[in-house]
């Protein structure tokens, strides 16, 4: 038996068993899913703007700092259906004359994505969601440049003192990747900090472990080599092996007042079991900051 093939099945059976036996319980940390949690059965439109001091995807970055901003829109229907769309643009200094910077400046929008999905409750304490995301990527400098589509299924439960979220991802592109993410966190909330009944401050420290295959990264290396006009790109290998590939630690701070939400976070991430690629250095652990503002109407 090949464990790396059957492990996802075992994990799914184990977690479903937990759900049926009433062992587990969760409250989502993602700001979009928070909106879905708090307003189940309501129709909500949300517009927002995100900022990141660097790219990060499953413990990887591009080896150089790449801040970005991303305006976004989310619609949530009473039925649980939602639709999310965003644009992403890498911020590059005009003084930067590297080939990567020149390519980034060619595009006013480096990437945009659309993501329809469905949010539902499994029981009083269990929440789930399923979504499909399609990426339109122009800039090969983006860490996800080899991914075209993603299918995600997640289950969330809340233990009394700790929260858990288990996600299954299928990435489709030049190659196919499968990933499982386990997130452990807890939300410390202070309600009505500055108003009588209209604001909440939340601090949500969390750890995330990701396991999966890593074809997304080797594909990105090949695509970047072609996109930058460097001739023959580095020789890359497919990485079918399923293994633990990253861990992340984050300390998000969120403040909501009325229809506005302000968020900021410090994140630390490290890649594990990195595939060896000729001429490509391993990604070192790194920290980066993120910030966001959103408005519901």
C-alpha positions in Angstrom: 0.0 0.0 0.0 1.3 3.4 -0.9 0.6 5.6 2.1 1.0 8.9 0.2 -1.9 7.8 -2.0 -4.3 6.6 0.7 -3.5 9.1 3.4 -6.1 11.6 2.2 -8.8 8.9 2.3 -7.8 7.9 5.8 -7.8 11.5 7.0 -11.3 12.1 5.6 -12.7 8.9 7.2 -11.1 9.9 10.5 -12.5 13.4 10.5 -16.0 12.3 9.5 -15.8 9.8 12.3 -15.1 12.7 14.7 -18.0 14.6 13.4 -20.4 11.7 13.8 -19.2 10.9 17.4 -19.5 14.6 18.4 -15.8 14.9 19.4 -15.0 18.1 17.6 -16.2 21.8 16.9 -14.9 25.0 15.0 -15.3 28.7 14.2 -13.6 29.9 11.0 -10.8 32.4 11.1 -10.9 33.6 7.4 -12.6 37.0 7.2 -14.8 36.0 4.3 -16.0 32.9 6.2 -16.4 34.9 9.4 -19.0 37.0 7.5 -20.7 33.8 6.4 -20.8 32.5 10.0 -22.1 35.6 11.6 -24.7 36.3 9.0 -26.1 32.9 8.1 -29.4 33.3 6.3 -28.7 36.9 5.3 -27.9 38.5 1.9 -24.6 40.5 2.2 -22.4 42.3 -0.3 -18.8 43.0 0.9 -16.1 45.1 -0.8 -12.6 45.1 0.5 -8.9 45.9 0.0 -6.1 43.6 1.0 -2.4 44.3 1.3 0.6 41.9 1.9 4.2 42.7 2.4 5.2 39.5 0.5 3.8 36.6 -1.4 3.3 33.3 0.4 1.8 30.0 -0.8 2.2 26.7 1.1 5.5 27.9 2.8 6.9 29.2 -0.5 7.9 32.6 -1.8 9.8 33.7 -4.9 13.1 34.4 -3.1 12.6 38.2 -3.2 10.2 40.5 -1.4 7.1 41.2 -3.4 4.4 43.4 -1.7 1.0 43.4 -3.4 -2.5 44.8 -3.0 -5.8 43.2 -3.9 -9.2 44.8 -4.2 -12.0 42.2 -3.8 -15.8 41.6 -3.7 -17.9 39.0 -2.0 -21.6 38.2 -2.4 -23.4 35.9 0.1 -26.9 34.7 -0.6 -29.4 33.6 2.0 -29.2 30.1 0.7 -25.5 29.8 1.6 -24.2 30.3 -1.9 -21.4 32.9 -2.3 -19.3 34.4 -5.0 -15.9 36.0 -4.5 -13.8 37.9 -7.0 -10.4 39.7 -6.6 -7.6 41.4 -8.5 -4.0 41.3 -7.5 -1.1 43.6 -8.5 2.5 43.3 -7.4 4.0 46.6 -6.2 7.4 47.2 -7.9 9.7 50.2 -7.6 10.4 52.1 -10.8 14.1 52.0 -9.8 14.1 48.2 -9.8 15.6 47.1 -13.2 15.7 43.4 -12.6 14.1 41.2 -15.3 11.4 40.1 -12.7 10.5 43.7 -12.0 10.4 44.7 -15.7 7.9 41.8 -16.3 5.8 42.8 -13.2 5.5 46.4 -14.5 4.1 45.1 -17.8 0.8 44.3 -16.3 -1.6 46.6 -14.5 -3.3 43.4 -13.1 -1.0 40.5 -12.5 -3.7 38.1 -11.5 -7.4 37.9 -11.0 -9.7 35.2 -9.7 -13.3 34.2 -9.4 -14.6 31.8 -6.8 -18.2 30.6 -6.5 -18.9 28.4 -3.5 -21.5 27.1 -1.0 -21.4 27.5 2.7 -23.5 25.1 4.9 -24.0 23.8 8.4 -23.4 20.1 9.2 -24.8 20.4 12.7 -25.1 23.0 15.4 -21.3 23.2 15.9 -20.0 22.0 12.5 -19.7 24.2 9.4 -18.6 23.2 6.0 -17.9 24.8 2.6 -17.1 23.8 -0.9 -15.7 26.1 -3.6 -14.3 26.3 -7.1 -11.7 28.9 -8.0 -10.4 29.9 -11.4 -7.2 31.9 -11.7 -6.4 34.2 -14.6 -2.6 34.8 -14.2 -0.4 36.9 -16.5 2.7 37.4 -14.4 5.0 34.3 -14.1 6.5 36.0 -11.0 3.4 35.0 -9.0 4.1 31.9 -6.8 0.8 30.3 -8.0 1.5 31.0 -11.7 1.3 27.2 -12.6 -2.2 26.8 -11.1 -5.3 27.4 -13.2 -8.1 26.0 -11.0 -8.7 24.9 -7.4 -11.4 22.8 -5.8 -11.6 23.2 -2.0 -13.7 21.4 0.6 -13.4 22.3 4.3 -15.0 21.2 7.6 -14.9 23.4 10.7 -15.7 22.5 14.3 -15.1 24.2 17.6 -13.6 22.4 20.6 -14.4 24.3 23.7 -10.9 25.7 24.1 -9.4 25.3 20.7 -10.7 25.6 17.1 -9.9 23.2 14.2 -10.3 23.5 10.5 -9.5 20.7 8.0 -9.3 21.5 4.3 -8.9 19.4 1.2 -7.5 21.1 -1.9 -7.2 19.9 -5.5 -5.0 22.2 -7.7 -5.3 21.9 -11.4 -3.0 23.4 -13.9 0.1 22.3 -15.9 0.4 19.7 -13.2 -2.0 18.4 -10.6 -1.5 18.8 -6.8 -3.4 17.5 -3.8 -3.2 19.1 -0.4 -4.6 18.8 3.1 -4.4 21.7 5.6 -5.0 21.4 9.3 -5.4 24.7 11.2 -5.5 25.0 15.0 -6.4 28.3 16.6 -8.5 30.2 19.2 -10.3 33.5 19.0 -10.0 35.9 22.0 -12.9 38.3 21.6 -13.7 41.6 23.4 -17.1 42.9 22.6 -18.4 46.4 22.9 -15.0 47.9 23.4 -15.9 51.4 22.3 -19.6 51.2 21.7 -22.6 49.7 23.6 -23.4 47.0 21.2 -21.8 47.6 17.8 -18.1 46.6 17.8 -15.8 43.7 18.6 -12.0 43.2 18.8 -10.6 39.7 18.1 -7.1 38.3 18.4 -6.8 34.9 16.8 -3.4 33.2 17.1 -3.1 30.0 15.1 -0.8 27.3 13.7 -1.3 25.7 10.3 0.3 22.5 8.9 0.1 21.7 5.2 0.7 18.4 3.5 0.5 17.6 -0.2 2.4 17.4 -3.4 4.5 20.3 -4.8 4.2 20.3 -8.6 2.9 23.9 -8.3 6.4 25.1 -7.5 8.4 23.2 -10.1 5.8 24.3 -12.7 6.2 27.9 -11.6 10.0 27.7 -12.0 9.6 26.4 -15.6 7.0 29.0 -16.5 9.1 31.8 -15.0 12.1 30.8 -17.0 10.1 31.0 -20.2 8.3 34.2 -19.2 11.5 36.1 -18.5 13.1 35.2 -21.8 16.0 33.5 -20.2 16.2 30.8 -22.9 15.8 27.2 -21.7 14.2 27.1 -18.2 15.7 25.1 -15.4 15.2 21.3 -15.6 12.4 20.5 -13.2 11.0 17.3 -11.8 7.4 16.4 -10.9 6.9 15.9 -7.2 4.2 13.3 -6.8 5.3 12.4 -3.2 2.7 13.4 -0.6 4.4 14.8 2.5 4.2 17.6 5.1 5.4 20.7 3.1 4.9 23.7 5.3 3.9 25.1 8.7 2.7 28.6 9.4 2.1 30.7 12.6 0.0 33.8 12.5 -1.3 36.4 14.9 -4.2 38.2 13.3 -6.0 41.2 14.9 -9.4 42.1 13.8 -11.7 45.0 14.8 -15.3 45.4 13.5 -17.5 48.4 14.1 -20.8 48.7 12.3 -20.4 47.6 8.7 -16.6 48.1 8.7 -13.9 45.6 9.5 -10.2 46.3 9.9 -7.6 43.5 10.0 -3.9 43.2 10.4 -1.7 40.2 11.0 1.9 39.0 11.4 2.7 35.7 9.7 5.7 33.4 9.9 6.0 30.5 7.5 8.5 27.8 6.7 8.7 25.2 3.9 9.5 21.6 4.6 10.6 18.6 2.4 11.4 21.0 -0.5 12.1 19.3 -3.9 15.6 19.8 -5.1 15.8 21.8 -8.3 19.1 22.5 -10.2 20.1 26.1 -9.7 17.2 26.9 -7.4 17.8 27.6 -3.7 15.5 26.3 -0.9 12.9 28.8 0.4 14.0 30.0 3.8 11.6 30.6 6.7 10.3 34.2 6.5 7.8 36.6 8.1 5.4 39.0 6.4 2.6 41.3 7.3 -0.9 41.5 5.9 -3.7 44.1 6.3 -7.3 44.5 5.1 -10.3 46.7 5.3 -13.8 45.7 4.2 -17.3 47.1 4.2 -20.6 45.2 4.2 -23.7 46.6 2.6 
